[in-house]
């Protein structure tokens, strides 16, 4: 069974009222990277996942999860 990483980045970002550009700048990536993460087309590194979770003031497990 294949496992994939899913995320709530889009939902958390919208709830916070932040733009993709603001999140991208805060975690030192491009807006295109944030778009790819939100669409599930890119799995971030552990470091980037931690930075994103920190931006939202959430544990990484609340932002990213494993789905089978």
N, C-alpha and C positions, 0 to 999 in steps of 0.2 A: 504494500500500500504506500502510495506516494504522499509525503507530507509537504505542505506548503505553508508559507508565512502569510498570515493575513494581518491587516492593520486597521486602526480607527483614526488614522492621521487626518483624513478629510473631515470626518465628523468632529473631532476635537478642535481642529483648526477653525472650522466654521462656528462652533460654539463659542470659541474664544474671540471671534471677530477678526482673526488675523488673515492676511492674504498669503498666497503661496510665496510671493516675493519676500514678505517679512519673515516667514519661517525659513526660507532658503538662506537669507542673509544671516539669520540668527545661528544657523548650524553650518554655515560656510560651504554651501553647495549652490548649484544653479536651480532656478525655478523649474527647469525641465526635469531635474532629478526628483524634486518634490512631486511633480505631476506623475512621473513613472512610479514612484512609491505609492501614491494614492490610488493609482489604477491597478496596482499589484503586478506591474511589469518589471519591477526592480526590487530586489531584497537588499536593504542597506546593511552595511558592515555593523558589527557590534558597536563600534565607536559612534557611528552615525545614529544608530537606533537609540543609544544612550543620550546623545545630544538632543534628539527629537523629544524623547521622554522628559528630559530636563526642561526643555522649552515649555512643555505642557504642565510641568510640575506634577508628573505622574510616574509611578513605577513603570519600567519598560514593559512589564507583563500586562499593563492596562492599555498600552498602545499597540503592542505586537503580540500575536498569538500563533500557535501552530494548529493547523487544521489537517485532518487526514482525509 
